[in-house]
Amino acid sequence: MNFILDILRGVVIGVANIIPGVSGGTMMVSMGIYDKIIGCINNLFKSIKSSIRTLLPYLIGMALGIFGLAKLITVCLDRFPLPTSFMFIGLIFGSLPIILKRIKGDRNGKVSIIALLCGFVLVVGLQILGAGNGSDASMNMNVGLVVILFLMGVIASATMVIPGVSGSMMLMLLGYYNPIVGTISSLVDALIARDFGAILSCVGILLPFGIGVIVGIFAIAKLIEVLLKKYPSQTFSFILGLVVASPVAILMETGFAGATVLMVIISIVTFAAGFVVALKLGE
């Protein structure tokens, strides 16, 4: 049962990572598994079996979320932006009790408040910058593009791991979000059609990006583990600021044009559903 629940948690993380304005790291915090995952990543080579055993269901879920639900979520965001966005906002708000427990009894309140404000300003600032999305980059394959894709993977994964900072939003700002997501979608279509030429073409683009993602995850995970050990309350206060700002970032990204009373009611329902799911997955 726990294995299935962890797969579902992984699906939530995977879906969050492909939506601009939503952070996979925030979803990890909302479900109470953030420091467990960070710890497993950092101890992967020290305790290979136990780390892989812990990470495997999350990785399976993330793969299902990214490759299986990418199109569905994209369609939902296009056709029903308000209810879909409020579902994620509900997930985020459902995480707040978990984070507040981690900073309860903090004796260095002033520093924690400053850390919280810094986290809030960082997310809102990045969202404002991201509002002027960069034009889509060219994906003509050459050595230079391989290096760039690797660096994009490092940047995206680092921001995916940090709660509140959307890796997909950073890719959009740099002009690589649509090309990367489009390549993932094309890979799924090529696999279904068994078009091996198209499969190789997509893999050629996604492989250096994927290697960059792995490198970035290990690099930032180590930094976060050190901060959680030395400055736990201040670090979680910063994370709280990132998380609290996430709904603001999502609403800035959401289209409100044509919103009806029915859509508002449905959005309240999806918010409540997201909130309850976050509480249940965080148990």
PLY file of the C-alpha trace (Angstrom):
ply
format ascii 1.0
element vertex 283
property float x
property float y
property float z
element edge 282
property int vertex1
property int vertex2
end_header
0.00 0.00 0.00
2.80 2.42 0.87
4.47 1.59 -2.47
1.29 2.58 -4.36
0.93 5.78 -2.32
4.55 6.69 -3.06
3.91 6.15 -6.79
0.93 8.53 -6.55
3.14 11.06 -4.75
5.65 10.70 -7.58
2.88 11.35 -10.15
2.03 14.62 -8.37
5.72 15.66 -8.38
6.13 14.75 -12.05
3.03 16.65 -13.15
4.07 19.69 -11.08
7.48 19.78 -12.74
6.02 20.26 -16.22
3.66 23.11 -15.28
5.11 26.64 -15.37
4.68 28.34 -12.00
4.33 25.06 -10.07
7.33 23.48 -8.31
7.97 19.78 -7.86
9.91 20.67 -4.72
6.80 22.35 -3.31
4.82 19.16 -3.90
7.53 17.16 -2.08
7.21 19.49 0.91
3.41 19.36 0.76
3.50 15.59 1.09
6.10 15.55 3.88
8.72 13.67 1.86
11.10 16.50 0.93
14.00 15.85 3.31
13.59 12.05 2.90
14.09 12.34 -0.86
16.98 14.80 -0.47
18.63 12.42 2.02
18.26 9.42 -0.31
19.74 11.35 -3.24
22.77 12.36 -1.17
23.25 8.83 0.24
22.64 7.06 -3.05
26.22 5.80 -3.41
26.66 5.10 0.31
23.45 3.09 0.75
22.57 2.08 -2.81
19.97 -0.60 -2.05
17.98 1.29 0.58
18.14 4.57 -1.37
16.95 2.95 -4.61
14.23 1.08 -2.69
12.98 4.41 -1.31
13.33 6.43 -4.52
12.01 3.80 -6.98
8.24 4.34 -6.46
8.70 8.12 -6.65
10.68 7.78 -9.89
8.04 5.47 -11.37
5.33 7.96 -10.43
7.30 10.91 -11.83
7.78 9.08 -15.15
4.04 8.31 -15.28
3.23 11.93 -14.43
5.61 13.44 -16.98
5.04 11.06 -19.91
1.50 9.87 -19.18
-0.26 13.00 -17.94
1.67 15.82 -19.65
-0.88 16.15 -22.47
-3.88 15.79 -20.16
-2.67 18.51 -17.78
-1.79 20.77 -20.72
-5.32 20.34 -22.12
-6.85 21.00 -18.68
-4.78 24.18 -18.28
-5.81 25.36 -21.75
-9.53 24.61 -21.40
-10.06 24.86 -17.62
-7.22 27.06 -16.31
-8.97 28.22 -13.14
-10.06 24.83 -11.70
-6.74 23.22 -12.65
-4.69 26.02 -11.08
-6.79 25.98 -7.92
-6.25 22.25 -7.57
-2.50 22.89 -7.31
-3.07 25.84 -4.99
-5.08 23.49 -2.77
-2.19 21.03 -2.79
0.16 23.83 -1.73
-2.06 25.12 1.08
-2.46 21.58 2.34
1.30 21.48 2.87
1.46 24.48 5.24
0.72 22.56 8.49
3.65 20.22 7.74
6.09 23.10 7.20
4.85 25.07 10.22
5.58 22.05 12.43
9.19 22.15 11.25
9.73 25.76 12.35
7.65 25.63 15.54
9.60 26.83 18.60
12.21 28.71 16.53
14.28 30.86 18.90
15.79 33.03 16.18
12.55 34.53 14.91
13.91 37.66 13.22
16.29 35.72 10.98
13.51 33.28 10.09
11.15 36.13 9.16
13.83 37.63 6.90
14.40 34.20 5.33
10.64 33.82 4.76
10.40 37.24 3.08
13.43 36.51 0.89
11.81 33.27 -0.29
8.53 35.05 -1.06
10.20 37.88 -2.99
12.39 35.42 -4.94
9.43 33.44 -6.31
7.28 36.49 -7.14
10.29 38.23 -8.72
11.09 35.22 -10.92
7.43 35.03 -11.97
7.44 38.72 -12.95
10.61 38.17 -14.98
9.06 35.08 -16.54
6.04 37.06 -17.67
8.09 38.24 -20.63
8.78 34.72 -21.88
11.81 34.28 -24.05
11.21 33.22 -27.64
11.57 29.50 -28.29
15.13 28.41 -28.97
16.18 26.63 -32.16
16.68 22.86 -31.75
19.02 22.24 -34.68
21.30 19.52 -33.32
25.02 20.35 -33.00
27.75 20.26 -30.35
26.81 23.70 -29.05
23.18 22.66 -28.57
24.27 19.52 -26.68
26.20 21.70 -24.21
23.28 24.14 -23.89
20.79 21.31 -23.32
23.04 19.91 -20.59
23.17 23.33 -18.89
19.39 23.71 -19.26
19.00 20.35 -17.52
21.23 21.50 -14.64
19.28 24.76 -14.25
15.88 23.09 -14.54
16.66 20.31 -12.05
18.19 22.69 -9.51
15.07 24.82 -9.56
12.81 21.74 -9.56
14.38 20.55 -6.30
14.08 23.97 -4.60
10.49 24.37 -3.30
8.53 27.24 -4.79
10.88 27.80 -7.74
9.44 26.36 -10.94
11.99 24.65 -13.18
9.56 24.75 -16.10
9.11 28.50 -15.58
12.89 28.97 -15.77
12.99 26.94 -18.99
10.18 29.09 -20.40
12.07 32.26 -19.49
15.17 30.91 -21.30
13.16 29.77 -24.33
13.57 26.00 -23.90
10.27 25.01 -22.24
8.16 24.51 -25.38
10.96 22.75 -27.34
11.66 20.31 -24.47
8.00 19.56 -23.66
7.27 19.30 -27.38
10.12 16.77 -27.75
8.73 14.69 -24.85
5.31 14.70 -26.51
6.89 13.77 -29.86
8.79 10.92 -28.20
5.54 9.48 -26.81
3.92 9.72 -30.25
7.00 8.13 -31.90
7.00 5.25 -29.40
3.31 4.57 -30.08
3.91 4.71 -33.84
7.18 2.71 -33.53
8.93 5.35 -35.62
12.54 4.52 -34.71
14.01 7.43 -36.65
11.85 9.91 -34.74
12.63 8.08 -31.47
16.39 8.48 -32.03
15.94 12.14 -32.93
13.98 12.83 -29.73
16.41 10.84 -27.57
19.32 12.81 -29.06
17.73 16.00 -27.70
16.49 14.63 -24.37
19.63 12.65 -23.41
21.99 15.61 -22.75
19.12 17.42 -21.03
18.48 14.35 -18.86
22.16 14.06 -17.90
22.12 17.72 -16.89
19.02 17.08 -14.76
20.80 14.30 -12.86
23.92 16.41 -12.26
21.84 19.39 -11.09
19.76 17.28 -8.69
22.83 15.85 -6.94
24.53 19.26 -6.71
21.60 21.16 -5.19
20.49 18.24 -2.98
23.84 18.27 -1.18
23.60 22.02 -0.54
20.06 21.71 0.81
21.01 18.81 3.11
23.81 20.89 4.65
21.44 23.84 5.19
18.78 21.61 6.76
21.33 20.20 9.20
22.99 23.49 10.20
20.07 25.93 9.95
16.85 23.84 10.00
14.39 26.54 11.18
15.81 29.26 8.93
15.92 26.90 5.94
12.30 25.83 6.44
11.29 29.47 6.95
12.86 30.25 3.57
11.03 27.23 2.12
7.80 28.49 3.71
8.29 31.83 1.94
8.81 29.99 -1.36
5.72 27.86 -0.80
3.46 30.74 0.31
4.48 32.69 -2.80
3.70 29.75 -5.11
-0.09 30.38 -5.22
0.66 34.01 -6.15
2.92 32.81 -8.97
0.29 30.33 -10.18
-2.45 32.97 -10.19
-0.17 35.34 -12.13
0.18 32.57 -14.73
-3.54 31.71 -14.83
-5.92 33.13 -17.38
-9.06 34.60 -15.77
-10.71 35.68 -19.00
-14.17 34.22 -19.43
-14.41 32.92 -15.85
-18.02 32.09 -14.97
-19.82 31.47 -11.67
-19.82 27.75 -12.49
-16.03 27.78 -13.05
-15.53 29.58 -9.72
-17.63 26.94 -7.94
-15.71 24.13 -9.65
-12.45 25.87 -8.70
-13.51 25.91 -5.03
-14.20 22.16 -5.30
-10.83 21.45 -6.95
-9.09 23.60 -4.33
-10.73 21.57 -1.56
-9.83 18.32 -3.34
-6.20 19.40 -3.68
-6.09 20.45 -0.03
-7.45 17.09 1.16
-5.12 15.13 -1.13
-2.11 17.05 0.22
-3.14 16.30 3.81
-3.69 12.61 3.04
-0.45 12.18 1.07
1.41 14.05 3.82
0.31 11.61 6.52
0 1
1 2
2 3
3 4
4 5
5 6
6 7
7 8
8 9
9 10
10 11
11 12
12 13
13 14
14 15
15 16
16 17
17 18
18 19
19 20
20 21
21 22
22 23
23 24
24 25
25 26
26 27
27 28
28 29
29 30
30 31
31 32
32 33
33 34
34 35
35 36
36 37
37 38
38 39
39 40
40 41
41 42
42 43
43 44
44 45
45 46
46 47
47 48
48 49
49 50
50 51
51 52
52 53
53 54
54 55
55 56
56 57
57 58
58 59
59 60
60 61
61 62
62 63
63 64
64 65
65 66
66 67
67 68
68 69
69 70
70 71
71 72
72 73
73 74
74 75
75 76
76 77
77 78
78 79
79 80
80 81
81 82
82 83
83 84
84 85
85 86
86 87
87 88
88 89
89 90
90 91
91 92
92 93
93 94
94 95
95 96
96 97
97 98
98 99
99 100
100 101
101 102
102 103
103 104
104 105
105 106
106 107
107 108
108 109
109 110
110 111
111 112
112 113
113 114
114 115
115 116
116 117
117 118
118 119
119 120
120 121
121 122
122 123
123 124
124 125
125 126
126 127
127 128
128 129
129 130
130 131
131 132
132 133
133 134
134 135
135 136
136 137
137 138
138 139
139 140
140 141
141 142
142 143
143 144
144 145
145 146
146 147
147 148
148 149
149 150
150 151
151 152
152 153
153 154
154 155
155 156
156 157
157 158
158 159
159 160
160 161
161 162
162 163
163 164
164 165
165 166
166 167
167 168
168 169
169 170
170 171
171 172
172 173
173 174
174 175
175 176
176 177
177 178
178 179
179 180
180 181
181 182
182 183
183 184
184 185
185 186
186 187
187 188
188 189
189 190
190 191
191 192
192 193
193 194
194 195
195 196
196 197
197 198
198 199
199 200
200 201
201 202
202 203
203 204
204 205
205 206
206 207
207 208
208 209
209 210
210 211
211 212
212 213
213 214
214 215
215 216
216 217
217 218
218 219
219 220
220 221
221 222
222 223
223 224
224 225
225 226
226 227
227 228
228 229
229 230
230 231
231 232
232 233
233 234
234 235
235 236
236 237
237 238
238 239
239 240
240 241
241 242
242 243
243 244
244 245
245 246
246 247
247 248
248 249
249 250
250 251
251 252
252 253
253 254
254 255
255 256
256 257
257 258
258 259
259 260
260 261
261 262
262 263
263 264
264 265
265 266
266 267
267 268
268 269
269 270
270 271
271 272
272 273
273 274
274 275
275 276
276 277
277 278
278 279
279 280
280 281
281 282
